[in-house]
Each structure stands twice: as structure tokens, then as C-alpha cells.
Amino acid sequence: MRRTEVEGKMTANVLSRIFTIEIGGTPTLTFEAQNLREAHELCHEQWLKDDLAEAKSGGVPLWDGKAKLRARMALPDESALFTEAKNNGQPSDGLMLVYLVELDGEEPPAEPGAFPPPQT
């Protein structure tokens, strides 16, 4: 018996859960996975570790390469943030990561001419 693509996507949506990755105890990002085992596997992905080491919040990398990455079920407010971002974002077949911390470079650009301060 062959399943169609539509059935597969519907089944995946029903079975997926929202998880949070904590870095050193700080809830940092949310994502969807089929189960906790799959969520734990994401913590070991090198591309994710690279991204977390490069991304910064307040000038500090999200991950220092040493802190423990831990996946857990998302709390209700974290799930709500993920769902809101998913509903407002572009549809994608890829893995969607929603950061729970403010990333550097995400804030609106400064007013033109604001920096450097005028010379007197």
C-alpha cells in the first residue's frame, strides 16, 4: 500500500511535537520533532552546534562549545511562540528553528547618520 504525499504530511503534523533546546539551562530555541529521541539527536548535529556557536545574543555566542545542550518538551508559552512564528513564516519543508532569545543583528538598523557622533 502506497501513501500519498498529502497523507504523509498530515500524519507528520499530527504526530510532531514541539521541543525546546536548553543551552546550559537557558531555553534557547524551539523546533518540531516526532519524539524526544529525535529531539535529542538534534542536540548532537554538528551543523546546529556550528550555528549556535556563531549566533550571538548581547555580543555573546549562544553556545561556548562546552555547555550542555539538552532537548525537552516545550513549555506552553514556548510552544505558543513556535506556533505563532510558524504561522507567520514562509512555508518550508525543512526544519524550522525558532529562537527564544534575541539574536544580535535582528534589531532594526540605526538611523542613517546616527553613528559616529558628530565631530565638534
C-alpha positions in Angstrom: 0.0 0.0 0.0 1.4 3.4 -1.0 0.8 6.5 1.0 0.4 9.7 -0.9 2.5 12.8 -0.1 -0.6 14.6 1.4 -1.3 11.7 3.8 2.3 11.6 4.8 2.4 15.3 5.6 -0.9 15.2 7.5 0.3 12.2 9.6 3.6 14.0 10.3 1.8 17.1 11.5 -0.5 15.1 13.9 2.5 13.2 15.4 5.0 16.0 15.7 5.6 17.7 19.0 7.3 20.9 19.9 10.6 20.7 21.8 13.0 23.2 23.3 16.8 23.1 23.4 18.3 24.5 26.5 22.0 25.6 26.5 23.5 25.4 29.9 19.9 25.5 31.4 18.8 28.5 29.3 15.8 27.8 27.0 17.3 29.0 23.6 15.3 27.6 20.7 12.2 25.6 19.8 11.5 23.1 16.9 9.3 20.3 15.9 10.3 16.6 16.1 8.4 13.3 16.0 9.6 12.3 19.5 12.0 13.1 22.3 14.6 10.7 20.9 14.6 12.6 17.6 14.8 15.9 19.5 17.8 14.6 21.5 19.5 13.7 18.2 19.3 17.3 17.0 21.5 18.3 20.0 24.3 16.2 18.5 24.1 17.6 15.0 27.3 19.4 14.0 25.6 22.0 11.8 23.4 23.1 14.8 26.4 23.3 17.1 28.2 25.5 14.5 25.1 27.7 14.1 24.8 28.1 17.9 28.5 28.9 18.3 28.2 31.6 15.5 24.9 33.2 16.6 25.2 35.9 19.3 22.9 37.5 21.8 24.2 40.6 23.6 27.5 40.1 21.9 28.0 36.6 23.5 27.8 33.4 21.4 24.7 31.3 22.3 26.9 28.3 22.8 30.5 28.3 24.0 31.2 24.8 22.7 31.2 23.4 26.3 27.7 24.0 27.8 25.3 21.0 27.7 22.7 21.1 25.0 19.5 19.5 26.3 16.3 18.8 24.5 13.0 18.7 26.4 9.3 19.1 25.7 8.5 22.8 25.1 6.6 24.6 27.8 3.2 26.1 26.8 4.5 29.6 26.3 7.4 28.3 24.2 5.0 26.2 22.1 2.8 29.2 21.6 5.8 31.3 20.3 6.8 28.5 18.0 3.3 28.1 16.6 3.0 31.9 16.1 6.3 32.1 14.2 5.4 29.0 12.1 2.0 30.5 11.2 3.6 33.9 10.3 6.6 32.5 8.5 7.2 31.1 5.0 6.0 27.5 4.4 9.0 25.2 4.4 9.7 21.5 4.2 12.9 22.0 6.2 13.4 22.1 10.0 12.2 25.4 11.5 14.1 26.7 14.5 12.5 29.5 16.5 14.9 31.3 18.8 13.6 32.2 22.3 16.5 34.7 22.8 17.0 37.9 20.9 19.8 37.4 18.4 22.3 40.2 17.6 21.7 41.7 14.2 18.0 41.1 14.4 17.2 44.6 15.7 16.2 47.4 13.3 19.2 49.2 11.8 20.2 52.5 13.4 19.1 55.8 11.8 21.4 56.8 9.0 23.9 59.4 10.2 23.4 58.5 13.9 26.9 57.0 14.1 29.5 58.1 14.6 28.5 61.1 16.8 29.1 64.4 15.1 32.6 66.0 15.5 32.7 69.3 17.3 
